[in-house]
């Protein structure tokens, strides 16, 4: 399936706020609005559940097992005070849980990172993975993807006082961090082949490497960099505009699962009834000063 070149408005809208006064660092999510949106999500009827063996298995178990993160401010962040995970990915996961089980809280959470996402599906430790999970041919050999439900591009983060790097074209000879198991290494090989790449296991380790001066720049998904800035990462800035191919985020599912068709139908329902736009607004738009709600990407 060709990658849709939609949602450029998302990156463009967020880019405006990343370096300007509109960007509200550390703006928390409106928890009450988020929770109310989940509670109002649609619930599938018995025939819809029965049409999918994947959904039927979850319904019979009474629990949705999903892999995700707890540290992604805009997409999936744990609130330690109430124990709830909120954000764009977390919201879609909870809405899907509600769609199948009638209650968005009936899930069992497993922490994943860019190096473990396929394995937890292969090992049947989770039913799905929602984790800003880029759809790639290599990953699609091991698992199946529903979606995409969102798209992004790559970005470059540097220290605020770094004047030498203004875009990815200035990375030649520079020490550049990226995440192992992510799309970062391939992007750097294509767009900055003369960069000295250092792979870190986690997003936080890469950020720490930049903060400590062990690397000159950090290249990863642009939206994840916005996420870091929204958490109040200080003394850092985005160098240049987003670049590279559109990066589609998908829902990771077991290889060959009929859950793909089920989840795609669910996503279309959320897009049609306005829930997708409302979730984007409360999770991302309101917290980055962006009022331009993007168009969801096309999917089967």
ABEGO torsion letter per residue (X at the ends): XBBBBBGAAAAAAAAAAAABAABBBGBBBBAAAAAAAAAABBBBBAAAAAABAAAAAAAAAGBBBBBBBAABAAABBBBAAAGBBBEAAAAAAAAAAAAAAGBAABBBBBBBBAAAAAAAAAAGABABBBBGBBBBAAAAAABBBBOBABBBBBBBBBBAABAABABAAAABGBBBBBBBGBAAAAAAAAABAABBBBBBABAAAAAAAAAAGABABBBBBAAAAAAAAAAGBBGBBBBEBBBEBBBBBBBBBBBGBAAAAAAAAAAAAAAAAGAAAAAAAAAAAAAAGBABBBBBBBBX
